[in-house]
Amino acid sequence: MLGSMLPDLDKIIGIYLFPQISNGRIFLHTLLFLALITLVGLVVYRFWRRTWGLVLAAGTLSHLLLDSMWRSPRTLFWPFLQKSFTAVPTEDWLGTIWQRLLAEPGLYIPEIAGGLVLLWFGVWVFRHRQAKSLLFTGRVKR
């Protein structure tokens, strides 16, 4: 779950740390970042036989796929196709989200599906009293 949400840290990075860019899809939405996460995962697995890094990379890959990043090749292939990111106005980002939801509801089907899966999983975890196990080990028991 963490890997699938990791690229959305770009919203904080792009809007608050780099206000001149004001873009929610920058560094963490690139193949370069995915390659670095995958490399770390491979090193961790090679030396310590832990799979968490590869799982993080798989979650990040799923995020890039569900965000349809192939439609933004200049971001996806940064820094190879462009050296900087395109600035996006973010003054009314919440209003823009609502406007896009009404105009293009298909954009949010993956978000809604993901939210429903998370809701189901959260209910399952609490119903089976697995929250502590999930928090401390990253695993749940069946």
C-alpha positions, -999 to 999 in steps of 0.1 A, spaced: 0 0 0 28 24 8 45 19 -26 12 26 -44 8 59 -25 45 69 -25 44 89 -59 17 111 -45 42 127 -22 49 147 -53 19 167 -45 36 180 -14 70 183 -30 57 200 -62 32 223 -46 48 233 -13 86 227 -17 89 238 -53 61 264 -57 76 276 -90 67 242 -104 34 238 -87 29 204 -102 18 172 -84 35 149 -108 72 154 -108 102 134 -95 83 104 -80 62 99 -111 93 91 -133 108 59 -145 141 71 -130 125 70 -95 110 36 -102 144 23 -113 161 36 -81 134 20 -59 138 -12 -78 176 -11 -75 173 -6 -38 148 -34 -36 172 -57 -55 202 -48 -33 181 -54 -1 169 -87 -14 204 -98 -25 221 -91 8 193 -95 34 167 -117 16 140 -91 24 114 -84 -2 100 -51 12 120 -30 -14 107 -50 -43 71 -48 -30 76 -10 -26 88 -9 -63 58 -30 -74 34 -6 -56 51 24 -72 48 7 -107 11 1 -101 7 38 -92 24 49 -124 2 25 -145 -30 36 -128 -20 73 -133 -16 65 -170 18 81 -169 25 70 -205 2 99 -214 28 123 -199 60 110 -215 79 142 -207 74 135 -170 77 98 -172 110 99 -190 124 129 -170 153 140 -173 157 124 -207 130 142 -226 130 174 -207 152 190 -180 125 207 -160 89 200 -152 59 219 -166 44 243 -141 7 237 -134 -15 263 -118 -27 251 -84 -46 280 -69 -79 263 -72 -68 226 -72 -98 214 -52 -122 231 -76 -103 217 -105 -107 182 -91 -145 186 -88 -147 201 -123 -127 172 -138 -148 147 -118 -180 160 -133 -165 165 -168 -144 133 -170 -157 108 -144 -136 80 -160 -105 96 -146 -116 87 -111 -128 51 -116 -94 37 -106 -94 61 -75 -128 50 -65 -120 13 -71 -88 17 -50 -107 34 -22 -133 6 -21 -105 -20 -19 -88 0 9 -122 3 27 -128 -34 24 -93 -42 37 -96 -18 66 -129 -33 77 -114 -68 74 -84 -59 94 -104 -44 123 -130 -71 122 -103 -98 125 -84 -78 150 -53 -76 128 -45 -39 131 -16 -44 156 -1 -72 135 -3 -51 103 12 -21 120 41 -38 136 49 -66 111 33 -55 79 14 -88 78 -20 -101 87 -29 -136 97 -58 -155 81 
